[in-house]
């Protein structure tokens, strides 16, 4: 069974060089829809090395970042100022005390489990929000991802990357080969917009917005790799 862990090479190739402009765009979207005056207490689920959590803390939010990777949490904590970090799998957020005004799950970090567990994760997030609390999901759009080639070769950060894709219904199995050697294997459920909207409603959320690239004016469609859902707890 694939556990969807990220290798050190993946972190170096994909995580370390995210442009600051991209992080700023994401944070500004959060600030528009979860203004600090109403949504000051945030839970950043699958926070990675904390790039979003740190920026939000600098903007005055009270942020707890959780990730299942001890290495990434240790890295996040080393550079943290007013941010708290904790090793915790997204399946176990119910173990946290209290509730939050908002929950963030950014950079396509949802869908790694089977459909029933993914639904349970959404329900657990719903339970950790205060009434009318909000959540933001940022994920791949299946309508776009399914159009990508089965074999793709690129180069990033001086590393030659071969991406191999295979589909089983809505699940994508993906292998990343770095300089000719197998480095990472992932397997996750890639949602279509209408499918994820239905799952979120089933978990007790209202879907306030679905868009692409953190731009309210761009509808989620096959033309765009990623989509964002703004949710509110009923």
Number of C-alpha atoms within 10 A of each C-alpha: 4 12 11 14 12 13 12 12 13 15 14 11 18 11 14 12 11 11 9 10 9 11 13 15 14 18 19 14 17 21 16 9 18 23 14 18 9 11 21 17 19 26 26 24 25 25 28 27 26 26 20 22 30 24 17 24 19 15 12 14 21 20 25 22 28 27 21 19 19 14 14 20 23 17 15 24 19 10 13 19 11 16 20 19 24 17 17 19 13 21 17 12 17 16 10 9 8 9 19 24 22 30 27 22 19 19 17 17 17 22 20 19 19 13 15 8 13 18 18 16 21 21 19 18 28 28 17 22 22 17 14 16 23 27 28 22 21 23 24 24 24 24 19 16 19 17 11 12 12 12 12 12 12 9 12 11 11 8 14 14 22 19 18 16 18 15 15 9 8 14 19 19 16 19 19 20 18 19 13 11 11 13 17 19 18 16 22 21 21 24 21 20 22 11 11 19 21 13 19 21 17 13 20 17 24 18 19 12 16 24 20 22 19 20 15 13 10 13 16 25 18 16 13 18 19 22 25 27 22 21 26 23 23 15
